[in-house]
Amino acid sequence: MILPGLMCDSRMFSAQVAALSDVFVVDGFYAGCHHISDMADYALARAPEKFALLGHSMGARIALEVIRKAPERVERIALADTGIHPVRPGEADKRYALRDVGRQHGMVALVDEWLPPMMAPAQQKNVALVALLHEMAVDAGLATFEAQIEALLSRPEVEDVLPAIGCPAFAIVGDEDQWSPVDQHQAIANKIPGAQLRVVKGAGHMLPAEKPNEFNEILREWLNWPSHVVTSPATFA
């Protein structure tokens, strides 16, 4: 099961759905939920009894809430392009400033400002990919954006969740992710017993769509990872 991030849906993960078997993306932008806990309930209500769980960006925060609520149902977990830190000074102002762009000028203007920093510089030149992601985020709508930033600004702490994870766990990130850099994922891997760090070169925050082949290769490794094997971090070119 894949949990998308802010203003994202299954369009972000079309390459994963096409390449991997039994992939289910939780669509519907979490039905306007304003809290991470409610988003986790939304996902759990749509999940099979047992599942492998991939969360991207905000979706990784939701994935940790899923494993807090129902650890017996999660067979393995992957956390991509995310963080575990609490709300930082100035974060609310930045999120509300973007909200105000949407209120004053519409979703196209909001996404025009939000999307480019989410991608690696080289990927910003991929016209078809930018158009796909731009349309997806605009389709989310301002009400969804406002609900999701409120969820992020009231996000629960996860320090007690990470050490208790007992299933195979991967932290995955693009090395050009400006929003959720590599060191945040090293911190995640350090706190989860036996967790693996995987870094993809030339990818930004929208890693699953920017470098789908490399991301899928890591997911195949993760899906076959035995719980008792621990190795050094890997970097994918």
MOZIMO-V32350 format. One record per pair of residues at least 24 apart in sequence whose C-alpha atoms are under 7 Angstrom apart, sorted by the first residue. I is the first residue (numbers start at 1). J is the second residue. If there is no record, write none. Layout:
i=[I	I]
j=[J	J]
This chain:
i=[1	1	1	1	1	2	2	2	2	3	3	3	3	4	4	4	5	5	5	5	6	6	7	7	7	8	8	11	12	12	12	13	13	15	16	29	29	32	32	33	34	34	34	34	35	36	36	36	37	40	40	49	50	50	51	52	52	53	53	54	54	55	55	56	56	56	57	57	58	68	75	76	76	76	77	77	77	78	78	78	79	79	79	80	80	80	81	81	81	81	82	83	83	83	84	86	87	92	95	99	102	107	107	107	108	111	111	117	118	118	118	118	119	119	119	119	120	120	120	120	120	123	162	162	163	163	163	165	167	168	168	168	168	169	169	170	170	170	170	171	171	171	172	172	172	173	173	173	174	174	174	174	174	174	174	174	175	175	175	175	175	175	176	176	176	177	177	177	178	178	179	180	194	196	197	197	198	198	198	199	199	199	200	200	200	201	201]
j=[25	51	52	53	54	26	53	54	55	54	55	56	59	55	56	59	56	57	58	59	58	148	137	140	145	136	137	136	133	208	209	208	209	212	216	140	144	144	147	147	147	148	150	151	151	62	151	155	65	65	66	73	74	75	75	76	77	77	78	78	79	79	80	80	81	82	81	82	82	161	167	167	168	169	168	169	170	169	170	171	170	171	172	171	172	173	172	173	180	205	180	180	184	185	158	157	153	153	149	146	142	138	141	142	138	137	138	178	179	204	205	206	203	204	205	206	176	177	202	203	204	210	191	192	191	192	193	192	227	195	225	226	227	195	196	195	196	197	222	196	197	198	197	198	199	198	199	200	199	200	201	202	203	204	205	207	199	200	201	202	203	204	202	203	204	203	204	205	204	205	205	205	230	233	233	234	233	234	235	234	235	236	235	236	237	236	237]
